Amino acid sequence: MTALTVPPNRIAQYWALTKPRVTQLAVFCAVIGMFLSTPGLPGWQRLIAATIGIWLLAGAAFAINCLVEREIDSRMARTARRPMARGEITVPQTLVFSGVIGGLGMWVLYNFVNPLTMWLTFATFLGYAIIYTIILKPATPQNIVIGGLAGAMPPALGWAAIANDVPMQAWILVLIIFVWTPPHFWALAMYRRDDYAKSGLPMLPITHGMKFTQFQIWLYTIALVATTMLPFAVGMSGLIYLASAAVLGLIFLWYAWQIYQHYTDLIARKTFAYSIVYLSLLFAALLVDHYLKF
């Protein structure tokens, strides 16, 4: 029998289209929003339905992102193994997959959560898949700043799912993720600058240089730490969150200062990794504080 290359598992290929690690962080922030929206515990049936619906629509948006950027992904070492970049999944298959899971997500949210959450999540889908991916990302080095609103929406979606409302507190959480996004993503873009130069995308380290990007990361990190004080300032969190946000913020500031004054690719890589841990722990601290507030 001749040796044959066994194709990768088809389910795994479709799973990869949804960018599961990024989706997990987004859904985690949405779930935190669900818990913060009520003084007690949210109803478990609605919590589960909202989580599934938001997850499905997020996955659909990321699948469209993979479709639109398949040629760009194929030129970058970081993304060259994605299924569409390797030609393992066709354009029609991706469109059908995105349409099916996105449609299913909307159906779940409309029927088992509420119409507000469905429409907000659908608007977020359009913001990421269309406005950011197709229009902004290839057009301006400020793509990640302007388009960051779509990626920042999960806490508002989660809040709307339980409360059927999006009050000021939910938008504060959105603002935190919005301000977090530039230093998070530009740290990646800096140590992956050769990749992005090949991609043709106008990323800030390529268009404005490393020194300018280093300074921008420092400024945005200062703004981020200030923004994370808002939950305590408006009374939606207590001392547990305040202490956690201060410690986590000081660590982030140290990383940003190292990038600004003593840049190496290693410190940028560590900053990117820490930024993910930072956001996860910050929102976890919000949750703990919500139930143990003093």
Summary of the structure (lengths in Angstrom):
residues: 294
radius of gyration: 19.6
end to end distance: 70.3
largest distance: 70.6
contacts: 1026
relative contact order: 0.11
helix: 77%
strand: 0%
